[in-house]
Amino acid sequence: MSPTDTGTRGPAAPVPATAPAAVSLRGVGMAFGGKTVLESVSLDIAPGSVVALLGANGAGKSTLIKILSGVHTDHSGQVEVNGGPAALRSPLAARQLGIQTVHQRIGEGIVPGLTVAENLVFEELAQRRGNPFLDGRRLLARAREIQSALDLGWSDQVLKRDVTELGISDRQLLILARALATSPRLLVLDEPTSALSAAEAERLFALVERMRGDGIAVLYVSHRLGEIDALADRLVVLRDGRLTEDQSKPFDWDRALRAMLAQAQGAQTARPTDAKQSPLSGSGSGSGETAVSLKGVPLLPGRTPQDLDLRAGEVTGVVGLLGAGKTELARGLFGAEPFATGTVELDGRPYTPRRPADAIRRGVHLVPEDRHADALVPGWSLAQNVSLPFLRALSTAGLVNRRRENALGRGTIEQLGVVARDEHSTVEELSGGNQQKVVVGRWLAEKPRVLILDEPFRGVDIGARRDIGRRARALAAEGAAVLVLSADVDEVLEVADRVVVLAAGEIHLDAYGEDAERDRVIRTISASV
């Protein structure tokens, strides 16, 4: 959705200027190790309003969210709730004062080993005395009530499963339902649609509208400008720890993006002129060298097997909603979940990876959809995370050459503009966008023949998105085949030479140039749902 496309939803209801603040920040500041990350931030969030928070990675958004959530307590300034000073000494204290946060990292909000029902009622279980786990009937009944807030419709069988059996989008919906069960004063949504399908996102948008009507204040953090334009009454921009912009509707997107990135940007980004154009671009046919060829490969059970060629020297963008088969395509090519049938060739030779190590040896690299669960090792340095798949090549007699490992880390910092103290910084010290750059940099450290990027722009700001896209195009210019998979049409159009629309495991469009214009791509997706 573009910044000016609000879909079928009407304009946000105006919020009275005299409405008292549900939550206020008064001169709030925060520093880590002598480095200021927030400086004198003052902000009022009125009941029944939706305030969008924008900012590049490292701007201070995460720190601000953690202060409101009671995670960071050693800050300057004052937080006020309902007009009075509030002591947010812990996450529990913040929740008791009516501030609920749905974090971007979904794994932080669920408790593995407990059922879906127990996770839905977890906050209530944690505050009760005695042993509430003994009364399974009451627990299940309460879980049904909580899930009804989002009309999830999960059966008792689903509620009794271990929560880890839920997909990433269902886990996010679970966390949202649990937060709403407390009737919060302020709900902080950090990249809430990053793991949701279009239909699930629409359900969330309707819920936000309902919360507005119920007088709940919402702080909405997103890099998707269309969502902000559709939902928010007001937007504020953080840059280098300071509030640099505060607008009410209608939003001036050019000004907002200048405030965020310190340079003029169009509200909707066209395909960059420095992108390497495929020899096939604009024609739909040509003589590009085939790097990967799939024949008769089923992407989803029970669906028609598909044929797809990936050509060297170009970026192929695959667009599809949740469940379209994008991740299955990526993981199959990487050997993480081998294709059941069909044939695959790499540079004209049979390619049958049974595990990721087989793919890596043939030069096929994957940036996975969930960087926290599948790509980053907590507690390890930036350099160690980059070098992880290539330790054998960096080792002599079983000992890792730290000098070469650190050089790989420094190379990633330089090539992708990672904002970090140095290559020894742990990944936890980095913002989400810089963590993503580390994952991308890992797979560029050893030049791949095929680079697969599954939702590479999820949760990253526009600047980081362009840095990653620039590196993907540069790699294609050097002769590699690059595959970018995303649910966001604009993200794919920004980086790709060729666009493939995937729905329910089947290809519905494969086009270049003018034949892959945004309206046609969206119409194809709509027609295939």
HELIX and SHEET records of a PDB file:
HELIX    1   1 LYS A   61  LEU A   68  1                                   8    
HELIX    2   2 PRO A   91  GLN A   96  1                                   6    
HELIX    3   3 ILE A  106  GLY A  109  5                                   4    
HELIX    4   4 VAL A  116  LEU A  120  1                                   5    
HELIX    5   5 PHE A  122  GLN A  127  1                                   6    
HELIX    6   6 PRO A  132  LEU A  134  5                                   3    
HELIX    7   7 GLY A  136  GLN A  147  1                                  12    
HELIX    8   8 SER A  148  LEU A  150  5                                   3    
HELIX    9   9 ASP A  156  LEU A  159  1                                   4    
HELIX   10  10 VAL A  163  GLU A  165  5                                   3    
HELIX   11  11 ILE A  168  LEU A  180  1                                  13    
HELIX   12  12 ALA A  198  GLY A  213  1                                  16    
HELIX   13  13 LEU A  225  LEU A  231  1                                   7    
HELIX   14  14 TRP A  253  LEU A  261  1                                   9    
HELIX   15  15 LYS A  326  PHE A  334  1                                   9    
HELIX   16  16 PRO A  356  ARG A  361  1                                   6    
HELIX   17  17 ARG A  371  ASP A  374  1                                   4    
HELIX   18  18 LEU A  382  SER A  387  1                                   6    
HELIX   19  19 LEU A  388  PHE A  390  5                                   3    
HELIX   20  20 LEU A  391  LEU A  394  1                                   4    
HELIX   21  21 ARG A  402  LEU A  416  1                                  15    
HELIX   22  22 VAL A  427  GLU A  429  5                                   3    
HELIX   23  23 GLY A  432  ALA A  445  1                                  14    
HELIX   24  24 ILE A  462  ALA A  477  1                                  16    
HELIX   25  25 VAL A  489  VAL A  495  1                                   7    
HELIX   26  26 GLY A  513  ALA A  516  5                                   4    
HELIX   27  27 ARG A  518  SER A  528  1                                  11    
SHEET    1   A 4 LYS A  35  ILE A  45  0                                        
SHEET    2   A 4 VAL A  23  PHE A  32 -1                                        
SHEET    3   A 4 SER A  76  VAL A  81 -1                                        
SHEET    4   A 4 GLY A  84  PRO A  85 -1                                        
SHEET    1   B 6 ILE A  99  VAL A 102  0                                        
SHEET    2   B 6 LEU A 186  ASP A 190  1                                        
SHEET    3   B 6 ALA A 217  VAL A 221  1                                        
SHEET    4   B 6 VAL A  50  GLY A  55  1                                        
SHEET    5   B 6 ARG A 234  ARG A 239  1                                        
SHEET    6   B 6 ARG A 242  SER A 248 -1                                        
SHEET    1   C 4 GLN A 306  ARG A 311  0                                        
SHEET    2   C 4 THR A 290  VAL A 297 -1                                        
SHEET    3   C 4 THR A 343  LEU A 346 -1                                        
SHEET    4   C 4 ARG A 349  PRO A 350 -1                                        
SHEET    1   D 6 VAL A 364  VAL A 367  0                                        
SHEET    2   D 6 VAL A 450  ASP A 454  1                                        
SHEET    3   D 6 ALA A 481  SER A 486  1                                        
SHEET    4   D 6 VAL A 315  VAL A 319  1                                        
SHEET    5   D 6 ARG A 498  ALA A 503  1                                        
SHEET    6   D 6 GLU A 506  TYR A 512 -1                                        
SHEET    1   E 2 SER A 395  THR A 396  0                                        
SHEET    2   E 2 LEU A 399  VAL A 400 -1                                        
END                                                                             
